[in-house]
């Protein structure tokens, strides 16, 4: 597949709001050893993209300064040492950045085959959210069948993924969301109980159930102390973001007396080897569920690449249910 020399991209013109995302033109990337270049059909839109745009989440050294951490498309070029992929293969991939573009380079080991039965639009929604949920819920959080699992932000991309995967693997799933419509969507995906946080206290609800064995939280702020109260003895809290801020006052005596675990992670700064290991685990454990139709990405709205600012505005309005994607090319 021959590569053109220039490509359309979306740049961050300066730190700020969605209007700082502007169309531009750049050189098509050339794959380095161990990399592939993907001709992007669809790119997923995620909260870290908005944080980067706002100036709060700098790319790691050597990564593209363009936003975009997950894509789906076709392999367009292969770097030295890559043996798994061939030009034209349909793939989805976690990227170190640069996904809001017609072409993106990424380590070959961070790509996965587009699951059978899903289009590239749906496949573009898998990498960032599925990598994040797998590593935090099942590896770091050690969720087991039969345990009570609470995920906040149940209607988000992370939330809809976590609900489905936890339900498919036998956990009892609880979630919080901000409207009756969002709560209904969460129960359809497998949540046993969806808590409208504008009307109910998730701490009280979880205490009635005996407490949560695991909580996945991206809210932070005053939720941190409330999460501790909502945990069962020996419970685990996994923190993956801080929409309401990273600081809280806690009585750490509870951690000792109730044998609680507080942990967390972010995906982007992890090593290439760590991400490759997560990709391999997903292909073995979760790709069969996708291909069997037992789990699927929940799609919200699509925007053209040049409408990236509108896509960010929708995401930051929190009106969406599921994933927002950018259409870059046909697929």
C-alpha positions in Angstrom: 0.0 0.0 0.0 1.7 3.2 -1.1 1.6 6.1 1.3 1.0 9.7 0.3 3.5 12.1 1.7 1.0 14.4 3.5 -2.0 13.8 5.7 -4.8 15.5 7.4 -4.5 15.8 11.2 -6.1 17.6 14.1 -3.6 19.7 16.1 -3.9 21.3 19.5 -3.2 24.9 18.6 -2.8 26.0 22.3 -3.9 24.7 25.7 -7.6 25.4 26.2 -11.2 24.4 25.2 -12.5 22.3 22.3 -12.0 25.2 19.9 -8.2 24.7 20.2 -8.5 21.6 18.1 -7.8 22.7 14.5 -7.3 20.9 11.2 -3.8 20.9 9.8 -1.5 19.0 7.5 1.6 17.0 8.4 4.0 14.4 6.9 2.8 10.8 7.1 4.8 8.9 9.8 7.4 6.3 8.8 7.4 3.1 10.9 10.4 2.6 13.1 11.7 -0.9 14.1 8.8 -2.8 15.8 6.2 -0.4 14.6 3.4 -0.4 12.1 1.7 2.6 10.4 -2.1 2.3 10.3 -4.3 4.1 7.7 -7.0 5.3 10.2 -10.6 4.7 9.4 -12.0 5.7 12.8 -10.4 7.2 15.9 -11.9 6.9 19.4 -12.4 10.0 21.6 -11.4 9.8 25.3 -11.1 11.9 28.4 -7.3 11.8 28.3 -7.5 13.5 24.8 -9.4 16.4 26.5 -7.0 16.6 29.3 -4.1 16.8 26.8 -6.0 19.5 24.9 -6.4 21.5 28.1 -2.7 21.3 28.9 -3.1 18.8 31.8 -1.8 15.6 30.3 1.5 15.9 28.4 2.4 13.2 25.9 5.3 10.9 27.1 8.7 11.5 25.6 9.0 10.6 22.0 5.2 10.4 21.4 3.3 12.4 18.9 1.9 15.7 20.2 -1.4 15.0 18.3 -4.3 13.7 20.4 -5.8 10.3 19.9 -5.0 7.1 21.8 -7.0 4.5 19.9 -7.8 3.8 16.3 -9.0 1.2 13.9 -8.1 0.9 10.2 -5.7 -1.0 7.9 -2.0 -1.7 8.2 -0.4 0.6 5.6 3.3 0.1 6.3 5.5 -2.2 8.4 8.7 -1.4 10.2 11.8 -3.6 10.6 11.3 -6.7 12.8 7.5 -6.9 12.5 6.3 -10.3 11.6 2.7 -10.6 12.7 1.1 -8.1 10.5 0.7 -7.6 6.7 -0.2 -4.6 4.7 -4.0 -4.4 4.4 -4.7 -6.2 7.7 -7.7 -4.8 9.6 -6.6 -3.8 13.1 -7.4 -1.7 16.1 -4.6 -0.4 18.2 -3.6 1.5 21.3 -1.4 4.4 20.2 1.0 6.6 22.1 -0.7 9.6 20.6 -1.4 10.8 17.1 -4.7 9.0 16.4 -6.5 12.1 15.2 -4.9 11.8 11.8 -5.2 9.9 8.5 -2.1 7.7 9.5 -0.6 6.9 12.8 2.5 4.9 13.9 2.3 2.6 16.9 4.1 -0.4 18.3 3.0 -3.5 16.4 2.5 -5.4 19.7 -0.1 -2.8 20.7 -2.4 -3.7 17.7 -5.0 -6.4 17.8 -7.0 -7.9 14.9 -10.4 -6.1 14.4 -12.8 -8.6 16.0 -14.9 -10.7 13.7 -18.4 -9.4 13.5 -17.5 -5.8 14.4 -17.0 -3.0 12.0 -14.0 -0.7 12.2 -16.2 2.0 13.8 -16.8 -0.3 16.7 -13.3 -1.7 16.8 -11.9 1.9 17.2 -13.7 2.0 20.6 -11.9 -1.0 22.1 -8.2 -0.3 22.8 -8.1 2.6 25.3 -11.2 1.5 27.3 -10.6 -2.2 27.1 -6.9 -1.9 28.0 -7.8 0.3 30.9 -10.7 -1.8 32.3 -8.8 -5.1 31.9 -5.7 -3.9 33.7 -7.5 -2.0 36.5 -10.5 -4.2 37.2 -9.2 -7.7 36.6 -5.4 -7.5 37.1 -4.9 -4.6 39.6 -8.4 -5.0 41.1 -8.5 -8.8 41.1 -12.2 -9.0 40.5 -13.6 -12.5 40.9 -16.9 -14.1 40.0 -19.6 -13.5 42.6 -18.0 -10.4 44.0 -19.8 -7.0 44.3 -18.3 -4.5 41.9 -19.2 -0.8 41.8 -18.1 1.3 38.9 -18.8 5.0 38.9 -19.7 6.8 35.6 -21.5 3.8 34.3 -22.6 5.4 31.1 -19.1 6.5 30.0 -17.0 4.5 27.7 -15.0 3.1 30.6 -18.2 2.4 32.5 -20.1 0.7 29.8 -17.1 -1.5 29.2 -16.5 -2.3 32.8 -20.2 -3.3 33.4 -20.2 -5.7 30.5 -16.9 -7.3 31.2 -17.6 -7.7 34.9 -21.0 -9.1 34.2 -19.7 -11.5 31.6 -17.1 -12.8 34.0 -19.7 -13.5 36.8 -19.4 -10.5 39.1 -22.4 -8.7 40.6 -22.3 -5.3 39.1 -23.5 -2.0 40.6 -23.0 1.4 39.0 -23.7 5.1 39.5 -24.9 7.5 36.8 -26.6 10.9 36.6 -30.0 10.3 35.0 -32.8 7.8 34.7 -31.9 7.3 31.0 -28.3 6.6 31.8 -29.2 4.2 34.7 -31.6 2.3 32.4 -28.8 1.9 29.8 -26.5 0.5 32.5 -29.0 -2.1 33.7 -29.5 -3.2 30.1 -25.8 -3.8 29.9 -25.8 -6.1 33.0 -25.7 -3.9 36.1 -27.8 -5.4 38.9 -28.5 -2.0 40.3 -27.9 1.5 38.8 -27.8 4.3 41.3 -28.8 7.7 40.2 -26.4 9.8 42.2 -28.6 12.9 42.0 -31.3 11.0 43.9 -29.6 8.3 46.0 -26.4 7.9 48.1 -24.3 5.1 46.6 -22.7 4.6 50.1 -26.0 3.7 51.6 -27.0 1.5 48.7 -23.7 -0.5 48.8 -23.8 -0.8 52.6 -27.3 -2.4 52.2 -25.6 -5.0 49.9 -22.8 -5.7 52.3 -20.3 -3.3 50.8 -18.4 -3.4 47.5 -15.6 -5.8 47.1 -14.1 -3.6 44.4 -14.8 0.0 43.3 -13.5 1.5 40.0 -13.5 5.3 40.3 -12.7 8.1 37.9 -14.4 10.9 39.9 -12.1 11.5 42.9 -12.7 14.5 45.1 -15.2 13.8 47.9 -15.9 10.4 46.3 -12.6 9.1 47.6 -13.7 9.1 51.3 -17.2 8.0 50.3 -15.8 5.1 48.4 -13.8 4.0 51.5 -17.1 3.9 53.4 -18.8 2.0 50.6 -16.2 -0.8 50.6 -16.7 -4.2 52.3 -14.0 -5.4 54.7 -11.0 -6.5 52.6 -12.3 -4.4 49.7 -10.3 -2.7 47.0 -10.5 0.8 45.5 -8.9 1.4 42.1 -8.6 5.0 41.0 -8.1 5.8 37.3 -8.9 9.5 37.0 -9.9 12.5 39.1 -12.8 14.5 37.4 -13.4 16.2 40.7 -9.7 16.5 41.8 -7.0 14.2 43.3 -7.0 15.5 46.9 -9.1 14.1 49.8 -8.9 13.8 53.6 -9.0 10.2 54.8 -8.9 8.5 58.1 -6.3 5.8 57.3 -7.1 3.8 60.4 -9.9 2.4 58.4 -7.4 1.0 55.9 -5.7 -1.0 58.6 -8.7 -2.1 60.7 -10.8 -3.2 57.6 -7.8 -4.4 55.6 -8.6 -2.2 52.6 -6.5 -1.7 49.5 -6.2 1.6 47.6 -4.5 1.5 44.2 -4.7 3.0 40.8 -2.9 3.4 37.5 -2.8 5.4 34.3 -2.3 3.7 31.0 -0.3 6.1 28.8 2.9 6.3 30.8 3.3 2.5 31.1 6.1 0.8 29.1 5.7 -0.6 25.6 6.3 -4.0 27.1 3.5 -3.6 29.7 1.0 -2.5 27.0 2.0 -5.4 24.8 1.3 -7.8 27.7 -2.1 -6.2 28.2 -2.8 -6.6 24.5 -2.0 -10.3 24.6 -4.2 -10.8 27.7 -7.1 -9.1 26.0 -6.7 -11.2 22.8 -6.8 -14.3 24.9 -9.4 -13.4 27.5 -11.8 -10.8 26.0 -11.6 -11.1 22.2 -13.6 -14.4 22.3 -16.3 -12.6 24.2 -16.4 -9.8 21.5 -16.5 -12.2 18.6 -19.2 -14.3 20.3 -21.3 -11.1 20.8 -21.4 -11.4 24.6 -19.9 -7.9 24.9 -19.8 -5.0 22.5 -18.8 -1.3 22.6 -21.8 1.0 23.3 -21.8 3.7 20.5 -22.9 7.2 21.2 -22.2 9.6 18.3 -19.8 9.9 15.3 -18.2 13.1 14.0 -16.0 13.8 11.0 -12.3 14.3 11.8 -12.6 18.0 11.1 -15.4 18.1 13.8 -13.1 17.0 16.6 -13.9 20.1 18.5 -17.6 19.2 18.5 -16.8 15.7 19.6 -14.9 17.0 22.6 -17.7 19.4 23.4 -20.1 16.5 23.5 -17.8 14.4 25.7 -17.3 17.2 28.2 -21.0 17.9 28.3 -21.4 14.4 29.8 -24.6 14.0 27.7 -23.2 11.0 25.9 -23.8 7.3 26.7 -20.9 5.1 25.5 -18.2 6.0 23.0 -17.7 9.0 20.7 -15.7 8.4 17.5 -14.2 10.4 14.7 -14.7 9.2 11.1 -11.3 9.6 9.3 -11.8 7.5 6.2 -14.1 4.8 5.0 -14.4 1.6 7.0 
